[in-house]
Amino acid sequence: MSIQTKVDQIIKNLGSISIQDFIEISNFDSEGFYNAENDDKISIKGHFITSPEITPLFGYTVCNQFLEKFPNPKKVHLLELGPGNGTLTQDVINFLRSHHISISQITLIEKSIYFQKKLAAKFSNKVNIYESPSQIDQKNDEILFIYSNEFFDAIGSKQFIYKKGAFYEIAITKDQNLYKLIYQHSLLSDFLKEYYCSYDFKDGDILEHSNLIINILEEIKINLNGSFFFSATDYGYKKISKKNSLRLISNHEKVNFFEQFENVDYSFGVNFELINSFFINFKPIISTQKDLINNFLPKQFQNTNNEETLKAIELIKGKKFDDMGGSFYNISFYKK
Ligand SMILES: C[S@@+](CC[C@H](N)C(=O)[O-])C[C@H]1O[C@@H](n2cnc3c(N)ncnc32)[C@H](O)[C@@H]1O
């Protein structure tokens, strides 16, 4: 059944569907963007491209960022959040092995059944593939190296509009065969006013609040008992944006809401302020992706004359990662 038919059925039965539910269905239903069998998703031939799919230099940079804090790690447990094709983990493995660093375990947290199968085939079942960070099993002698690229921006978020002292949840309904957005009274309004009390919301401001991201951050936090290094790169903002940050991409082009329902990737700008506050005890550092590359790309690639390499570096430092009203940022923190 098509995504549009499923959405229509929900609207017919319940009157409306929340933005978060709509996006979770569009991304993760069996026919949704990340699960449909029919497609090359993250590649030049697919719908969008990511830094690890452009060049292994992105993965090498993240490894170098890790090695700066843990110069001689004995046993490293790799943990990638949302690996998709698994390219970043393959690059990390190659880089660490070339530095004679022992990898004791590889854990991949991947929700898409399509990608789970692809990862099991790619790594010949030598990896743990889980759906949730709560399943991580770090041994006492391991350093947990957690990394992700464009993971948090693929997770659904609720959207609320602020009006006259209350937050109303934004939902989708259908009126005379046309889709439209409506604002519904929400039981979460008082909770949200308390949770975001340090911000000054004005009428018409949008709040994006993802309980799904908060659950994942909580699961990660519970597991940070031993030594670890965490590095996440994502599209988002450093200060809460109070705007709609939802992006729709299909065939490498932006599409408008309701323009098409099938083969669309939906993503939200990530609230780095929230991630920062979650892990504040570990004193996180937030930098732009450009600075991440400038600071941690291994020296031998910074000093290269090779045109291909220079082009790849420019791409992952470049405009693609610094437009559409936001930027790509990296957040990192660790405990020894
Ligand atoms: C935008 S893609 C990025 C893939 C890859 N990291 C890259 O850079 O090419 C987002 C990935 O996160 C996965 N994902 C999204 N939400 C997830 C969740 N709640 N748990 C686990 N994986 C999730 C998706 O299935 C997809 O593989």
The ligand as a Gaussian input file, in Angstrom:
#p B3LYP/6-31G(d) Opt

LIG

0 1
 C       20.380000      10.369000       6.534000
 S       20.747000       8.677000       6.736000
 C       22.498000       8.750000       7.003000
 C       23.207000       7.444000       6.712000
 C       24.732000       7.465000       6.888000
 N       25.069000       7.787000       8.257000
 C       25.379000       8.426000       5.944000
 O       25.935000       9.434000       6.395000
 O       25.360000       8.161000       4.724000
 C       20.073000       8.316000       8.317000
 C       20.272000       6.911000       8.793000
 O       19.804000       6.796000      10.142000
 C       18.941000       5.667000      10.237000
 N       17.989000       5.948000      11.332000
 C       17.077000       6.945000      11.374000
 N       16.392000       6.906000      12.543000
 C       16.904000       5.889000      13.253000
 C       16.647000       5.355000      14.555000
 N       15.697000       5.862000      15.342000
 N       17.386000       4.310000      14.982000
 C       18.362000       3.778000      14.187000
 N       18.641000       4.240000      12.939000
 C       17.934000       5.274000      12.478000
 C       18.315000       5.583000       8.865000
 O       17.745000       4.323000       8.615000
 C       19.517000       5.886000       7.979000
 O       20.313000       4.766000       7.788000

